[in-house]
């Protein structure tokens, strides 16, 4: 099952985990790029709307990040009228479903089940 042409932005402060997701999804034709190590840098780039941001179909954030969390980043982006699908990932407790619904965001646990994350990306992007 390969799907091509989907570009995903990822915010993850652990380089090894970011690379794992990038290389794993690459096998399915999903381009995980750009990758940011913190939410503040990602926020500035996302709201700029410049390439490569304009080509990203989906945003994936780790929940635990230095400084602003992935959930706080999602809140700020929704307040700034960001409409793309947001997937929150974490090895820790998932956020409350009501909080995710309020942000029109989705959750997936780590470690990643690649078949699961690929089908979730397909579902959210299509």
C-alpha positions as CSV (number, residue, x, y, z in Angstrom):
1,X,0.0,0.0,0.0
2,X,1.9,3.1,-1.2
3,X,0.4,6.5,-1.5
4,X,2.5,9.2,-3.0
5,X,2.3,13.0,-3.1
6,X,1.5,13.4,0.6
7,X,3.8,15.7,2.4
8,X,3.6,15.8,6.2
9,X,5.2,18.3,8.7
10,X,6.4,16.7,11.9
11,X,7.3,18.4,15.2
12,X,9.4,16.0,17.4
13,X,12.2,16.9,19.8
14,X,13.8,13.4,19.6
15,X,15.8,13.2,16.4
16,X,15.9,9.4,16.4
17,X,12.1,9.2,16.6
18,X,11.7,11.8,13.9
19,X,14.1,9.8,11.6
20,X,12.2,6.6,12.4
21,X,8.9,8.1,11.3
22,X,10.5,9.8,8.2
23,X,12.1,6.5,7.0
24,X,9.1,4.4,7.9
25,X,6.6,6.5,6.1
26,X,8.9,7.0,3.1
27,X,8.4,3.3,2.4
28,X,4.7,4.1,1.8
29,X,5.4,7.1,-0.4
30,X,4.7,9.7,2.4
31,X,7.2,12.5,2.6
32,X,7.9,13.6,6.2
33,X,9.4,17.0,5.7
34,X,10.0,19.4,7.2
35,X,10.8,18.3,10.7
36,X,11.0,20.8,13.6
37,X,12.5,20.1,17.0
38,X,10.2,22.6,18.8
39,X,6.7,24.0,18.5
40,X,7.8,27.7,18.5
41,X,9.9,27.3,15.3
42,X,7.1,25.2,13.7
43,X,4.4,27.7,14.5
44,X,6.3,30.6,12.8
45,X,6.9,28.5,9.7
46,X,3.4,27.1,9.5
47,X,1.7,30.5,9.8
48,X,4.0,32.0,7.2
49,X,2.4,29.7,4.6
50,X,5.6,29.7,2.5
51,X,7.0,26.6,0.8
52,X,7.5,23.9,2.1
53,X,4.6,24.7,4.4
54,X,2.2,25.3,1.5
55,X,2.8,21.8,0.2
56,X,2.2,20.0,3.5
57,X,-1.2,18.2,3.6
58,X,-1.0,17.3,7.3
59,X,0.6,18.3,10.6
60,X,1.9,15.8,13.1
61,X,3.0,16.9,16.6
62,X,4.5,15.1,19.5
63,X,2.6,16.0,22.7
64,X,5.7,16.6,24.9
65,X,8.0,19.2,23.4
66,X,10.4,21.7,25.0
67,X,8.5,24.9,25.6
68,X,5.1,24.9,24.0
69,X,3.4,21.4,23.9
70,X,1.9,19.8,20.8
71,X,-1.6,20.5,22.1
72,X,-0.7,24.2,22.7
73,X,0.7,24.4,19.2
74,X,-2.6,22.9,17.8
75,X,-4.6,25.5,19.9
76,X,-2.5,28.4,18.6
77,X,-2.8,27.2,15.0
78,X,-6.5,26.7,15.1
79,X,-6.8,30.2,16.6
80,X,-4.8,31.4,13.6
81,X,-7.3,29.7,11.2
82,X,-5.1,26.7,10.3
83,X,-7.4,24.1,8.7
84,X,-5.1,21.2,7.8
85,X,-5.6,17.9,9.7
86,X,-3.6,17.7,12.9
87,X,-2.4,14.4,14.4
88,X,-1.1,14.4,17.9
89,X,1.3,11.5,18.8
90,X,2.6,10.5,22.2
91,X,4.0,7.6,24.2
92,X,2.2,9.1,27.2
93,X,-1.4,9.4,28.2
94,X,-3.6,10.6,25.4
95,X,-5.3,14.0,25.7
96,X,-8.9,14.1,26.6
97,X,-11.2,13.3,23.7
98,X,-13.2,16.5,24.3
99,X,-10.0,18.5,24.0
100,X,-9.0,16.8,20.7
101,X,-12.5,17.3,19.3
102,X,-12.5,21.0,20.2
103,X,-9.2,21.3,18.2
104,X,-10.5,19.0,15.4
105,X,-7.3,17.0,16.1
106,X,-6.7,13.2,16.2
107,X,-4.4,11.1,18.4
108,X,-2.1,8.1,17.8
109,X,0.0,6.4,20.4
110,X,3.8,5.8,20.1
111,X,5.5,3.5,19.3
112,X,4.2,3.8,15.8
113,X,2.2,1.1,14.1
114,X,3.2,2.1,10.5
115,X,0.1,0.5,8.9
116,X,-2.1,2.3,11.4
117,X,-0.5,5.7,10.9
118,X,-0.5,5.3,7.1
119,X,-4.2,4.6,7.1
120,X,-4.8,7.4,9.5
121,X,-2.9,9.9,7.3
122,X,-4.8,8.6,4.2
123,X,-8.1,9.0,6.1
124,X,-7.4,12.6,7.2
125,X,-5.9,13.8,4.0
126,X,-8.6,12.4,1.7
